[in-house]
Amino acid sequence: MLSKVKHIHALTNIRRERVLSSDGHVIVRRMQKVTPTDVIVVAPLMAKYLLLDIAQGLNVTPARADELLQRRAGDELSTGDVIAGPIGLFQRVIRAPFSGLVKIAGEGKVLYEITSQPFELQAGMEGTVTNIIPERGAIIETRGALIQGLWGNGNITYGVIQPVSNNLNQELSAEQINIGFRGAILAAGYCSNPEVLEIAANIPIKGLILGSISSDLIPAAQSISYPILVIDGFGSTPMNSAAEKILVANRDRNIALNAQVYDPFLGKYPEIIISQPNQPEPDLPIETETLSSGKRVIIVNGPQAPQIGTIDYIYPRKQLLSNGIETRTAEVSYGHEKRAAIPLSNVEILKE
């Protein structure tokens, strides 16, 4: 059975394709060094239009409104510029609500195109642009530490990593967050209190890495301004030991935190990249591998998650579980001489 490989490496080669789904303008060049927040592609967004009823706004007939128009099709306006008027005792006018362009003017109405900022795709990691994908993006490469997660709130940042302690198996509390973490990326065990997220935003911190998070906090985490990345899942489980070791060892180093939305079908995972370009060059990591005896795995679901262990034996036939589900399982050794039959769907091969 093929399994997705969960990448938690202290050192590996990292290659990422950063592309848009529509045409844009690539603004980086081959062999250029980039940081995670550098923009690599700029693309226009879909135009937004606003229909202004000039006649109704000035309380006049459409013909009179046309006489009061001060703008024509093609005119560019800034917020607050007068479109029509003045009229009446109080010199009533119609002003542009946003910066934009007059597309059509007449018959008492104005069709207005609102100016919008183009979409900017960021590099998402520190590295070197090794190839350009015309009008879509670029391929960026580096070497360093890599930790892939399971959930992200869609934001990206770059900054100094600060684990709250050397033991990331406790709940992150409000008392642990202080002004000393201002501008840092925090790493902690798990979080179940929404107040903690708000306190961190007020410090403010630059990002947050958790082993797990309460599912009740997902709406709050999605609306928070800083990136939040969850490595192991939802609930109150501590961070797995492999990720904890790397984050603690790299305390005070700059990291790229790309809390992009998890999409396994497109190969997108929220991830942490700690560039170490001067280290010896390792091989590129593989994305899938066959489960077999002796493989190191991480348990990603169930009461044993996120324990790291070794497959002792894979049962050749489906086993009936206590919940009534019949599925393929493996005997996994983990922790201090603990063993359990784990569904194959609940483990991923771990590359360290």
VOBA-1610 file (N, C-alpha, C; in pm, whole numbers, padded with zeros to 5 digits, always signed):
BEGIN
Met+00084-00119+00000Met+00000+00000+00000Met+00087+00123+00000Leu+00057+00217-00093Leu+00132+00341-00098Leu+00083+00435+00011Ser+00176+00509+00071Ser+00143+00605+00174Ser+00205+00739+00139Lys+00133+00845+00172Lys+00192+00978+00164Lys+00308+00984+00262Val+00413+01051+00222Val+00528+01070+00310Val+00514+01203+00382Lys+00520+01199+00515Lys+00519+01323+00592Lys+00663+01368+00610His+00693+01487+00562His+00831+01535+00563His+00858+01618+00687Ile+00949+01566+00770Ile+01002+01640+00884Ile+01152+01615+00882His+01226+01703+00815His+01369+01684+00792His+01450+01792+00861Ala+01558+01753+00922Ala+01654+01852+00974Ala+01735+01913+00860Leu+01753+01838+00751Leu+01824+01889+00634Leu+01780+01812+00511Thr+01733+01885+00410Thr+01694+01822+00284Thr+01696+01927+00173Asn+01694+01882+00049Asn+01677+01974-00063Asn+01529+02003-00078Ile+01496+02129-00104Ile+01357+02172-00114Ile+01338+02244-00246Arg+01242+02197-00324Arg+01210+02260-00453Arg+01060+02285-00458Arg+01022+02410-00482Arg+00881+02444-00484Arg+00846+02521-00612Glu+00733+02481-00672Glu+00680+02552-00789Glu+00573+02648-00739Arg+00597+02777-00757Arg+00502+02879-00714Arg+00441+02942-00838Val+00315+02911-00864Val+00251+02955-00988Val+00110+03005-00962Leu+00062+03091-01053Leu-00077+03135-01054Leu-00158+03045-01145Ser-00289+03043-01124Ser-00378+02965-01210Ser-00417+03043-01335Ser-00384+03172-01341Ser-00413+03255-01458Ser-00288+03333-01495Asp-00290+03395-01611Asp-00172+03467-01659Asp-00143+03591-01574Gly-00015+03616-01558Gly+00029+03734-01485Gly+00163+03780-01539His+00229+03866-01464His+00359+03919-01505His+00464+03875-01404Val+00557+03790-01449Val+00664+03741-01362Val+00768+03851-01345Ile+00798+03885-01220Ile+00889+03998-01196Ile+01022+03956-01134Val+01049+03825-01130Val+01180+03778-01085Val+01256+03721-01204Arg+01383+03699-01186Arg+01466+03644-01293Arg+01535+03518-01242Arg+01583+03440-01335Arg+01650+03315-01302Arg+01777+03344-01221Met+01802+03263-01118Met+01916+03269-01027Met+01906+03387-00928Gln+01791+03450-00924Gln+01771+03557-00827Gln+01744+03499-00689Lys+01802+03560-00585Lys+01775+03521-00448Lys+01645+03588-00402Val+01559+03513-00334Val+01433+03569-00288Val+01411+03533-00140Thr+01331+03616-00073Thr+01286+03588+00063Thr+01139+03546+00056Pro+01082+03490+00161Pro+00946+03440+00155Pro+00841+03543+00116Thr+00861+03670+00155Thr+00759+03771+00126Thr+00785+03849-00003Asp+00891+03813-00077Asp+00915+03878-00207Asp+00806+03839-00306Val+00758+03936-00382Val+00656+03911-00484Val+00725+03857-00610Ile+00673+03744-00663Ile+00735+03687-00782Ile+00646+03701-00906Val+00514+03712-00886Val+00421+03729-00999Val+00314+03829-00959Val+00279+03917-01054Val+00171+04014-01034Val+00065+03987-01141Ala-00062+03981-01099Ala-00170+03955-01195Ala-00289+04045-01163Pro-00357+04098-01267Pro-00474+04181-01242Pro-00590+04097-01188Leu-00666+04155-01098Leu-00785+04090-01048Leu-00904+04119-01138Met-01010+04041-01124Met-01131+04065-01202Met-01188+04202-01168Ala-01226+04277-01270Ala-01276+04413-01250Ala-01407+04413-01171Lys-01425+04516-01086Lys-01548+04536-01012Lys-01613+04665-01059Tyr-01746+04660-01075Tyr-01819+04775-01128Tyr-01924+04823-01030Leu-01953+04952-01038Leu-02054+05014-00953Leu-02140+05104-01040Leu-02273+05085-01033Leu-02366+05168-01110Leu-02419+05279-01020Leu-02386+05405-01052Leu-02429+05519-00973Leu-02550+05584-01039Asp-02659+05595-00964Asp-02781+05661-01013Asp-02771+05809-00980Ile-02721+05887-01074Ile-02696+06030-01053Ile-02827+06105-01035Ala-02926+06072-01118Ala-03055+06141-01112Ala-03119+06125-00974Gln-03119+06003-00923Gln-03179+05980-00792Gln-03099+06048-00682Gly-02964+06044-00693Gly-02880+06104-00591Gly-02896+06255-00582Leu-02921+06320-00694Leu-02938+06466-00696Leu-03085+06508-00695Asn-03174+06405-00700Asn-03319+06431-00699Asn-03361+06519-00817Val-03314+06480-00935Val-03348+06551-01059Val-03386+06450-01166Thr-03430+06497-01280Thr-03462+06408-01391Thr-03334+06358-01455Pro-03340+06245-01530Pro-03220+06196-01598Pro-03159+06298-01693Ala-03246+06375-01764Ala-03194+06475-01856Ala-03118+06584-01781Arg-03174+06629-01665Arg-03106+06732-01586Arg-02976+06677-01525Ala-02978+06550-01487Ala-02858+06488-01431Ala-02744+06488-01533Asp-02780+06461-01658Asp-02676+06462-01763Asp-02614+06600-01778Glu-02696+06707-01759Glu-02643+06843-01768Glu-02547+06873-01653Leu-02570+06806-01539Leu-02486+06831-01421Leu-02361+06743-01415Leu-02350+06648-01508Leu-02232+06561-01510Leu-02105+06640-01538Gln-02002+06616-01460Gln-01873+06680-01482Gln-01770+06583-01541Arg-01811+06458-01560Arg-01717+06356-01608Arg-01771+06287-01730Arg-01678+06234-01809Arg-01713+06158-01929Arg-01651+06019-01923Ala-01698+05932-02011Ala-01641+05798-02021Ala-01491+05808-02048Gly-01413+05733-01972Gly-01268+05735-01988Gly-01196+05818-01884Asp-01270+05899-01806Asp-01207+05982-01703Asp-01164+05895-01585Glu-01042+05918-01537Glu-00993+05851-01417Glu-01015+05941-01296Leu-01067+05882-01189Leu-01102+05960-01071Leu-01036+05904-00946Ser-01011+05990-00851Ser-00966+05951-00719Ser-01083+05958-00622Thr-01070+05891-00510Thr-01176+05894-00409Thr-01208+06037-00369Gly-01338+06073-00379Gly-01382+06207-00340Gly-01395+06304-00454Asp-01345+06271-00574Asp-01360+06360-00689Asp-01507+06377-00723Val-01545+06499-00764Val-01684+06527-00799Val-01718+06465-00934Ile-01829+06391-00938Ile-01878+06332-01063Ile-01987+06418-01124Ala-02079+06468-01040Ala-02189+06551-01090Ala-02230+06652-00984Gly-02289+06765-01031Gly-02332+06871-00941Gly-02241+06991-00957Pro-02257+07095-00876Pro-02347+07106-00761Pro-02486+07153-00803Ile-02581+07136-00712Ile-02717+07179-00737Ile-02784+07208-00603Gly-02877+07303-00606Gly-02957+07331-00488Gly-02893+07426-00390Leu-02969+07456-00286Leu-02925+07552-00185Leu-02798+07505-00115Phe-02789+07375-00092Phe-02673+07321-00019Phe-02563+07269-00113Gln-02577+07304-00244Gln-02473+07268-00341Gln-02443+07117-00336Arg-02550+07038-00350Arg-02537+06892-00345Arg-02453+06841-00462Val-02364+06747-00436Val-02280+06687-00541Val-02277+06535-00524Ile-02236+06465-00629Ile-02207+06321-00624Ile-02057+06305-00640Arg-01997+06235-00544Arg-01852+06216-00547Arg-01816+06069-00572Ala-01696+06048-00623Ala-01646+05911-00647Ala-01623+05842-00514Pro-01690+05727-00488Pro-01670+05657-00359Pro-01536+05587-00349Phe-01476+05554-00464Phe-01345+05488-00469Phe-01268+05543-00588Ser-01139+05516-00591Ser-01061+05545-00712Ser-01108+05453-00823Gly-01114+05506-00946Gly-01161+05421-01054Gly-01169+05493-01186Leu-01247+05435-01277Leu-01257+05483-01414Leu-01404+05488-01455Val-01444+05603-01514Val-01580+05615-01567Val-01587+05537-01698Lys-01674+05435-01702Lys-01688+05353-01822Lys-01799+05404-01913Ile-01914+05435-01855Ile-02029+05485-01931Ile-02094+05596-01848Ala-02131+05708-01914Ala-02199+05818-01845Ala-02312+05869-01934Gly-02434+05871-01880Gly-02548+05921-01956Gly-02680+05864-01907Glu-02788+05928-01947Glu-02923+05889-01908Glu-02939+05883-01757Gly-02873+05976-01690Gly-02887+05988-01546Gly-02807+05889-01465Lys-02720+05813-01526Lys-02643+05710-01454Lys-02496+05714-01498Val-02410+05657-01412Val-02267+05642-01442Val-02225+05500-01403Leu-02166+05428-01501Leu-02108+05297-01472Leu-01961+05318-01440Tyr-01924+05275-01320Tyr-01795+05310-01265Tyr-01714+05183-01238Glu-01592+05175-01292Glu-01503+05061-01266Glu-01410+05096-01152Ile-01418+05016-01044Ile-01338+05042-00924Ile-01196+04992-00944Thr-01099+05079-00914Thr-00959+05040-00924Thr-00925+04941-00811Ser-00867+04828-00847Ser-00828+04729-00746Ser-00680+04700-00759Gln-00619+04670-00645Gln-00478+04635-00645Gln-00459+04498-00711Pro-00356+04480-00791Pro-00334+04348-00854Pro-00297+04244-00749Phe-00326+04118-00779Phe-00288+04009-00689Phe-00139+03985-00699Glu-00075+03971-00584Glu+00070+03949-00579Glu+00098+03813-00517Leu+00165+03726-00592Leu+00204+03595-00542Leu+00343+03604-00481Gln+00352+03567-00353Gln+00480+03574-00283Gln+00559+03444-00300Ala+00690+03454-00279Ala+00778+03338-00295Ala+00744+03228-00194Gly+00710+03266-00073Gly+00672+03167+00028Gly+00789+03096+00094Met+00910+03122+00048Met+01028+03058+00104Met+01151+03138+00065Glu+01259+03118+00139Glu+01387+03176+00104Glu+01460+03080+00013Gly+01519+03131-00094Gly+01590+03042-00184Gly+01634+03112-00311Thr+01660+03031-00414Thr+01707+03080-00542Thr+01609+03040-00651Val+01574+03135-00737Val+01488+03105-00852Val+01569+03027-00954Thr+01535+02901-00975Thr+01612+02817-01068Thr+01548+02807-01205Asn+01421+02842-01215Asn+01355+02838-01346Asn+01234+02931-01345Ile+01202+02984-01462Ile+01086+03072-01478Ile+00977+02998-01555Ile+00855+03005-01508Ile+00739+02952-01581Ile+00670+03073-01642Pro+00683+03094-01774Pro+00635+03218-01837Pro+00491+03251-01801Glu+00470+03374-01757Glu+00339+03433-01726Glu+00269+03368-01608Arg+00331+03269-01544Arg+00264+03199-01434Arg+00342+03203-01303Gly+00476+03190-01306Gly+00548+03185-01180Gly+00691+03141-01195Ala+00740+03070-01093Ala+00882+03032-01091Ala+00901+02909-01004Ile+01015+02843-01024Ile+01058+02732-00939Ile+01169+02785-00848Ile+01153+02762-00718Ile+01247+02813-00619Ile+01308+02694-00545Glu+01438+02699-00523Glu+01506+02590-00455Glu+01592+02641-00340Thr+01605+02558-00238Thr+01696+02586-00128Thr+01727+02453-00061Arg+01809+02454+00041Arg+01827+02336+00126Arg+01819+02382+00271Gly+01768+02291+00353Gly+01750+02326+00492Gly+01652+02233+00561Ala+01597+02278+00672Ala+01500+02199+00747Ala+01361+02219+00688Leu+01280+02112+00692Leu+01145+02115+00638Leu+01050+02043+00733Ile+00941+02112+00769Ile+00836+02051+00851Ile+00703+02077+00783Gln+00634+01971+00744Gln+00503+01986+00682Gln+00393+01968+00786Gly+00287+02047+00770Gly+00174+02041+00863Gly+00048+01992+00796Leu-00062+02001+00872Leu-00192+01953+00825Leu-00295+02063+00805Trp-00272+02180+00864Trp-00370+02289+00852Trp-00300+02423+00860Gly-00348+02517+00779Gly-00296+02653+00783Gly-00408+02751+00756Asn-00393+02874+00804Asn-00498+02974+00785Asn-00479+03062+00662Gly-00380+03024+00575Gly-00366+03091+00446Gly-00268+03205+00441Asn-00199+03236+00551Asn-00107+03350+00554Asn+00039+03304+00546Ile+00125+03398+00510Ile+00268+03371+00494Ile+00346+03475+00573Thr+00456+03434+00635Thr+00543+03531+00700Thr+00686+03477+00705Tyr+00774+03560+00755Tyr+00917+03527+00765Tyr+00971+03595+00890Gly+01032+03520+00979Gly+01083+03582+01100Gly+01157+03483+01187Val+01187+03526+01309Val+01266+03448+01403Val+01175+03352+01480Ile+01216+03226+01489Ile+01139+03125+01561Ile+01174+03131+01710Gln+01069+03129+01794Gln+01087+03130+01939Gln+00995+03026+02002Pro+01043+02903+02026Pro+00962+02808+02102Pro+00935+02863+02242Val+00813+02842+02292Val+00780+02895+02426Val+00859+02822+02535Ser+00905+02700+02504Ser+00990+02626+02597Ser+01062+02517+02518Asn+01146+02441+02586Asn+01215+02330+02520Asn+01131+02203+02515Asn+01011+02211+02570Asn+00922+02096+02575Asn+00785+02139+02522Leu+00757+02106+02395Leu+00635+02154+02329Leu+00522+02053+02341Asn+00494+02010+02465Asn+00386+01914+02485Asn+00278+01967+02579Gln+00283+02099+02606Gln+00187+02161+02696Gln+00096+02257+02620Glu-00017+02289+02682Glu-00108+02387+02622Glu-00049+02526+02632Leu-00063+02605+02525Leu-00017+02743+02523Leu-00114+02827+02606Ser-00065+02894+02709Ser-00150+02973+02797Ser-00124+03122+02777Ala-00220+03202+02822Ala-00207+03348+02809Ala-00087+03400+02886Glu-00054+03337+02998Glu+00056+03382+03082Glu+00192+03365+03014Gln+00200+03273+02918Gln+00328+03248+02851Gln+00360+03354+02746Ile+00260+03428+02701Ile+00280+03524+02592Ile+00308+03661+02652Asn+00426+03715+02624Asn+00463+03846+02677Asn+00531+03929+02570Ile+00565+04052+02605Ile+00622+04145+02509Ile+00754+04098+02451Gly+00820+04002+02520Gly+00946+03949+02468Gly+00930+03873+02339Phe+00805+03830+02308Phe+00780+03757+02184Phe+00735+03849+02070Arg+00736+03979+02094Arg+00692+04075+01992Arg+00773+04056+01864Gly+00704+04039+01751Gly+00770+04024+01622Gly+00829+03887+01596Ala+00806+03790+01686Ala+00862+03656+01670Ala+00755+03558+01621Ile+00800+03443+01573Ile+00711+03332+01539Ile+00716+03234+01655Leu+00603+03214+01721Leu+00597+03127+01838Leu+00575+02983+01797Ala+00631+02890+01873Ala+00604+02747+01858Ala+00560+02694+01994Ala+00450+02618+01994Ala+00395+02567+02120Ala+00327+02433+02096Gly+00283+02370+02206Gly+00222+02237+02197Gly+00085+02239+02134Tyr-00013+02295+02206Tyr-00148+02301+02151Tyr-00222+02419+02211Cys-00337+02454+02153Cys-00413+02570+02198Cys-00562+02538+02194Ser-00633+02573+02302Ser-00778+02554+02306Ser-00852+02678+02353Asn-00779+02786+02379Asn-00838+02909+02433Asn-00831+03020+02330Pro-00946+03072+02282Pro-00945+03179+02182Pro-00879+03307+02232Glu-00882+03330+02364Glu-00820+03449+02421Glu-00670+03452+02393Val-00607+03335+02387Val-00464+03326+02361Val-00431+03382+02222Leu-00515+03350+02124Leu-00492+03399+01988Leu-00502+03552+01982Glu-00599+03609+02057Glu-00616+03754+02059Glu-00501+03823+02130Ile-00457+03766+02241Ile-00343+03825+02313Ile-00219+03825+02225Ala-00197+03716+02153Ala-00081+03708+02063Ala-00090+03812+01952Ala-00213+03839+01905Ala-00230+03940+01800Ala-00202+04080+01852Asn-00228+04104+01980Asn-00207+04237+02038Asn-00062+04263+02075Ile+00021+04158+02086Ile+00162+04179+02124Ile+00234+04270+02024Pro+00236+04254+01889Pro+00185+04138+01817Pro+00297+04040+01784Ile+00262+03912+01773Ile+00359+03815+01723Ile+00350+03812+01571Lys+00445+03744+01508Lys+00449+03739+01362Lys+00384+03612+01308Gly+00379+03506+01388Gly+00320+03380+01345Gly+00313+03283+01461Leu+00237+03174+01440Leu+00219+03076+01547Leu+00222+02935+01487Ile+00304+02849+01547Ile+00314+02708+01507Ile+00267+02624+01624Leu+00172+02534+01598Leu+00115+02450+01703Leu+00121+02304+01662Gly+00132+02216+01763Gly+00117+02074+01735Gly-00026+02042+01699Ser-00122+02098+01776Ser-00264+02079+01748Ser-00340+02199+01799Ile-00467+02209+01755Ile-00553+02319+01794Ile-00695+02266+01809Ser-00769+02322+01902Ser-00909+02282+01918Ser-00986+02317+01792Ser-01069+02225+01744Ser-01147+02252+01623Ser-01241+02370+01641Asp-01279+02401+01766Asp-01366+02516+01793Asp-01297+02648+01759Leu-01165+02646+01752Leu-01090+02770+01728Leu-01064+02796+01580Ile-01109+02708+01492Ile-01080+02725+01350Ile-01132+02858+01296Pro-01260+02898+01322Pro-01305+03028+01270Pro-01220+03145+01318Ala-01182+03143+01446Ala-01098+03251+01499Ala-00959+03249+01435Ala-00904+03129+01416Ala-00770+03117+01355Ala-00771+03162+01210Gln-00883+03140+01140Gln-00892+03181+01001Gln-00901+03332+00986Ser-00956+03399+01086Ser-00974+03544+01078Ser-00859+03622+01139Ile-00768+03555+01208Ile-00658+03625+01275Ile-00560+03677+01169Ser-00489+03785+01200Ser-00404+03851+01100Ser-00273+03780+01075Tyr-00221+03705+01172Tyr-00091+03641+01155Tyr-00108+03494+01112Pro-00006+03435+01049Pro-00015+03295+01006Pro-00022+03199+01124Ile-00108+03098+01113Ile-00115+02991+01211Ile-00100+02859+01135Leu-00005+02776+01177Leu+00018+02647+01115Leu+00005+02538+01221Val-00075+02436+01190Val-00095+02322+01279Val-00025+02201+01218Ile+00065+02141+01292Ile+00148+02032+01239Ile+00076+01898+01241Asp+00011+01864+01353Asp-00037+01727+01372Asp-00188+01708+01365Gly-00267+01810+01387Gly-00412+01790+01376Gly-00489+01872+01477Phe-00610+01823+01512Phe-00701+01899+01597Phe-00726+01825+01727Gly-00739+01903+01834Gly-00759+01846+01966Gly-00660+01904+02064Ser-00610+01821+02154Ser-00517+01867+02258Ser-00397+01776+02268Thr-00347+01731+02151Thr-00229+01646+02150Thr-00102+01731+02138Pro+00007+01693+02201Pro+00131+01770+02191Pro+00194+01756+02054Met+00292+01839+02028Met+00364+01833+01901Met+00446+01705+01893Asn+00453+01644+01773Asn+00533+01523+01760Asn+00681+01554+01787Ser+00752+01456+01835Ser+00888+01477+01884Ser+00987+01517+01775Ala+00965+01470+01650Ala+01058+01503+01542Ala+01051+01652+01508Ala+00928+01705+01496Ala+00912+01848+01467Ala+00960+01932+01585Glu+00927+01889+01706Glu+00969+01961+01826Glu+01122+01975+01831Lys+01191+01868+01801Lys+01338+01868+01807Lys+01396+01971+01710Ile+01342+01977+01588Ile+01394+02070+01488Ile+01366+02214+01527Leu+01244+02243+01574Leu+01209+02380+01610Leu+01290+02430+01729Val+01309+02346+01828Val+01387+02385+01946Val+01534+02405+01909Ala+01586+02319+01822Ala+01727+02329+01781Ala+01754+02455+01700Asn+01649+02507+01634Asn+01667+02625+01549Asn+01615+02753+01613Arg+01603+02752+01745Arg+01562+02872+01818Arg+01645+02993+01775Asp+01578+03108+01755Asp+01642+03236+01718Asp+01689+03241+01572Arg+01654+03140+01491Arg+01688+03145+01350Arg+01569+03194+01269Asn+01597+03253+01153Asn+01490+03297+01063Asn+01427+03175+00995Ile+01295+03172+00991Ile+01224+03064+00923Ile+01118+03123+00832Ala+01083+03047+00730Ala+00970+03081+00642Ala+00850+03000+00688Leu+00744+03070+00725Leu+00621+03005+00770Leu+00515+03027+00664Asn+00486+02922+00587Asn+00385+02930+00481Asn+00264+02849+00526Ala+00168+02918+00586Ala+00049+02850+00638Ala-00059+02843+00530Gln-00019+02800+00409Gln-00115+02789+00300Gln-00217+02680+00330Val-00332+02689+00265Val-00440+02594+00288Val-00400+02456+00238Tyr-00425+02356+00319Tyr-00389+02217+00288Tyr-00471+02167+00170Asp-00403+02122+00064Asp-00468+02067-00054Asp-00382+01953-00108Pro-00403+01829-00057Pro-00317+01718-00097Pro-00327+01683-00245Phe-00442+01715-00308Phe-00460+01682-00450Phe-00371+01769-00538Leu-00338+01891-00492Leu-00248+01978-00566Leu-00107+01975-00507Gly-00087+01889-00406Gly+00045+01879-00344Gly+00082+02001-00262Lys-00019+02070-00205Lys+00008+02189-00125Lys-00012+02156+00023Tyr+00090+02179+00102Tyr+00085+02154+00244Tyr+00136+02277+00318Pro+00070+02316+00426Pro+00130+02421+00509Pro+00265+02372+00559Glu+00365+02457+00555Glu+00499+02407+00587Glu+00589+02514+00644Ile+00692+02466+00711Ile+00796+02550+00769Ile+00927+02515+00700Ile+00996+02618+00651Ile+01124+02597+00584Ile+01229+02683+00653Ile+01338+02619+00694Ile+01449+02689+00758Ile+01570+02672+00667Ser+01598+02772+00586Ser+01705+02761+00486Ser+01842+02751+00551Gln+01922+02656+00500Gln+02060+02637+00544Gln+02144+02610+00419Pro+02159+02710+00332Pro+02221+02688+00201Pro+02366+02644+00206Asn+02434+02666+00318Asn+02576+02631+00327Asn+02601+02488+00374Gln+02491+02415+00403Gln+02506+02276+00446Gln+02530+02184+00326Pro+02587+02063+00347Pro+02608+01969+00235Pro+02476+01938+00165Glu+02483+01913+00037Glu+02363+01895-00043Glu+02307+01752-00029Pro+02185+01737+00025Pro+02122+01606+00034Pro+02037+01579-00090Asp+01975+01462-00095Asp+01886+01429-00205Asp+01751+01496-00187Leu+01677+01510-00299Leu+01540+01560-00292Leu+01452+01454-00225Pro+01359+01495-00138Pro+01272+01398-00072Pro+01167+01343-00167Ile+01126+01218-00145Ile+01020+01157-00226Ile+00886+01187-00162Glu+00779+01183-00244Glu+00647+01221-00195Glu+00562+01101-00153Thr+00584+00984-00210Thr+00509+00865-00170Thr+00604+00747-00157Glu+00566+00648-00076Glu+00650+00532-00054Glu+00560+00418-00007Thr+00603+00294-00030Thr+00524+00178+00008Thr+00542+00146+00156Leu+00430+00127+00225Leu+00434+00086+00365Leu+00486-00057+00375Ser+00579-00082+00468Ser+00632-00216+00488Ser+00693-00225+00627Ser+00722-00345+00669Ser+00783-00367+00801Ser+00916-00293+00811Gly+00940-00233+00927Gly+01064-00161+00950Gly+01057-00013+00918Lys+00948+00033+00852Lys+00937+00174+00817Lys+00905+00257+00940Arg+00971+00374+00948Arg+00938+00471+01051Arg+00812+00545+01009Val+00715+00556+01100Val+00588+00620+01065Val+00547+00717+01175Ile+00458+00808+01137Ile+00393+00894+01235Ile+00245+00861+01233Ile+00186+00844+01349Ile+00044+00814+01359Ile-00031+00946+01352Val-00112+00964+01248Val-00174+01094+01223Val-00318+01102+01271Asn-00381+00988+01303Asn-00518+00988+01353Asn-00531+00883+01463Gly-00635+00899+01545Gly-00660+00802+01650Gly-00598+00841+01782Pro-00623+00762+01887Pro-00576+00798+02022Pro-00424+00800+02036Gln-00351+00733+01946Gln-00205+00730+01958Gln-00138+00849+01888Ala-00213+00929+01809Ala-00155+01043+01738Ala-00104+01147+01839Pro+00007+01219+01809Pro+00096+01206+01693Pro+00223+01130+01727Gln+00211+01011+01785Gln+00329+00932+01821Gln+00406+00888+01697Ile+00536+00877+01714Ile+00624+00826+01608Ile+00666+00685+01645Gly+00661+00594+01548Gly+00695+00455+01578Gly+00749+00382+01458Thr+00752+00249+01469Thr+00805+00163+01363Thr+00705+00052+01334Ile+00682+00023+01205Ile+00594-00088+01168Ile+00665-00220+01193Asp+00605-00303+01278Asp+00661-00436+01304Asp+00606-00539+01207Tyr+00477-00522+01174Tyr+00413-00624+01091Tyr+00287-00566+01028Ile+00265-00597+00900Ile+00143-00555+00832Ile+00056-00678+00811Tyr-00063-00676+00867Tyr-00152-00790+00853Tyr-00196-00806+00707Pro-00190-00927+00653Pro-00220-00946+00510Pro-00368-00931+00478Arg-00454-00949+00577Arg-00598-00937+00553Arg-00657-00827+00641Lys-00775-00786+00605Lys-00844-00683+00683Lys-00876-00734+00823Gln-00867-00643+00919Gln-00898-00675+01059Gln-01024-00600+01101Leu-01103-00662+01187Leu-01224-00599+01238Leu-01188-00518+01361Leu-01212-00388+01356Leu-01180-00300+01468Leu-01296-00296+01567Ser-01271-00240+01684Ser-01372-00234+01789Ser-01491-00147+01751Asn-01471-00053+01656Asn-01581+00033+01613Asn-01664-00030+01501Gly-01631-00154+01463Gly-01707-00224+01361Gly-01655-00208+01220Ile-01552-00126+01203Ile-01494-00104+01070Ile-01391-00214+01041Glu-01397-00266+00919Glu-01301-00367+00875Glu-01200-00302+00781Thr-01072-00307+00816Thr-00971-00238+00737Thr-00835-00303+00754Arg-00742-00267+00667Arg-00603-00315+00678Arg-00534-00244+00794Thr-00458-00320+00871Thr-00388-00264+00987Thr-00243-00309+00991Ala-00168-00241+01076Ala-00028-00277+01098Ala+00000-00275+01247Glu+00087-00362+01292Glu+00134-00362+01430Glu+00248-00261+01439Val+00229-00157+01522Val+00326-00048+01531Val+00381-00039+01673Ser+00513-00034+01685Ser+00578-00010+01813Ser+00605+00139+01828Tyr+00571+00195+01945Tyr+00592+00338+01965Tyr+00614+00364+02114Gly+00660+00484+02145Gly+00679+00522+02285Gly+00775+00429+02355His+00746+00404+02482His+00832+00317+02564His+00772+00176+02563Glu+00813+00098+02463Glu+00774-00042+02449Glu+00622-00060+02439Lys+00554+00037+02375Lys+00411+00024+02351Lys+00388-00029+02211Arg+00281-00106+02193Arg+00247-00160+02062Arg+00096-00150+02044Ala+00055-00130+01919Ala-00088-00124+01890Ala-00110-00157+01744Ala-00230-00212+01716Ala-00272-00235+01578Ala-00333-00105+01527Ile-00271-00045+01427Ile-00312+00085+01375Ile-00361+00069+01231Pro-00477+00125+01196Pro-00519+00124+01055Pro-00414+00189+00966Leu-00390+00130+00850Leu-00289+00186+00760Leu-00322+00328+00718Ser-00453+00360+00714Ser-00493+00496+00676Ser-00457+00598+00783Asn-00422+00551+00902Asn-00389+00642+01012Asn-00239+00664+01030Val-00158+00608+00939Val-00013+00630+00950Val+00041+00686+00820Glu+00147+00765+00834Glu+00220+00815+00719Glu+00367+00788+00742Ile+00436+00752+00636Ile+00581+00730+00646Ile+00649+00860+00683Leu+00737+00852+00781Leu+00806+00970+00829Leu+00949+00973+00777Lys+00984+01084+00713Lys+01121+01104+00667Lys+01183+01214+00753Glu+01291+01176+00821Glu+01358+01271+00913Glu+01497+01303+00863
//
